[in-house]
């Protein structure tokens, strides 16, 4: 079971999903925050004690004044790890959260045991004229919808069917994502240089139909991390935690047990 709670880390209040027992699995959300209605966090509880915080500005987590950079988020996530019990932490990052997770792993943490990145953004692999990451802010919503999902008619959010609170949540998520990741767009120019410092076993998982960041981008990302294992998930776009939660949870479970 997964429950929504509140926790305070380094004086910052966070919405957090919690559930399960065992070694901690810290789950960092992607471009949108997670709720207890998402199946994926509950599936992960079969493999450990899941802690899934909403970053400040996302979900119902308030954003402190002048808290507005990627490194504010990275330092906060390190503080989240510090606050948890357990000796062996698995850090899982989805999309935008994968970027944060990679930055945390580059800095290192004494109790970080494993790293999982699912369709992360965060690096640039091509020349300045080639877009590696689809501009979700400036492309048409229809194009972004097609690129993000293998089966958009089944999985893409239907804003017309949402309750007001859900729409407000989505709007907060989008505003926060724009604040943190607008410039440079969705990447840290220095990160590729330092990914080689990651010293824990790493799994990089990718939806084979991802049109936001392609599997080739994923292979390049994994290639910069020593010993990283790269896996694709069939019939899946940029959000395997929604389109293929069982497959992604099974991959992570096997990785954790291994």
C-alpha positions, 0 to 999 in steps of 0.5 A: 500500500502507498499513502500520501504523507508530509515530511520536512527535510532541511526545513522544507516541507514536502508531499511524499508517498510512502509504503513498503518495508526493507531497504529504502527505494527513493523515487524521484518523479518525472515532468509531473508529480506522482500520486497514490493513484499511480500504480508504479510506486505501489508496485515498487513496494514489493522490493523495498520501502518506497519514499517518493517526494514531490519536489518543491513547486510540484504536486502540493509541495510548497516552493520556498522563496529563491528556491529555483535551480537544479542544484537546489533540488539536488542538494534537497534530494541528498538531504532526503537520503540523509534523513532516511533509515537503512544502509543500502538506498536504491535511487530511482529517477524518472525523466526529469527526476532521472537528471536529478538522480544522476546529479546526486549519484555524481556527487556520491552518498555513503549509503547509495547502493544502486541507481536506476534511471528511466528515460532521463534528461539532463545531458546534451550529446549532439552539436548545438544545432541538433535538438536531443530533447523535444521542446515540450514547452514550445512544440504543439500539445498534439506533437508533444502528446504523440512523442510522449506516448506509445499509445496516447489514446490510452495513456495520455492525460485527458484534461477535459475529464479531470477534476479541478484539483487534478488540473491545478496539480498539472499546472503547478507541475508544468510551471515548476518544470519550466522554472527549473529546466528552462535554461539551459533546456533540460540539461546541464552542460557539465554533467556528461563530463562527470557521469564517469564518477558514478560508482554504484551499479546503474540500470538505465531503462528506456521506452523503445517508442520514446519521442521526447528523448530517443533510445539512442540518447539513452544508450549514449547516456548509459555509455557515460556511466561506468558499467551501466546496464541499458534495457529497453521496454517494448511498446512504451514511450517516455513514461514507462511508469505509466504505460508499462509499470509492471515491466519497469517494476520487474526490471528494478526488482531484478536489479535490486535483488541482483 
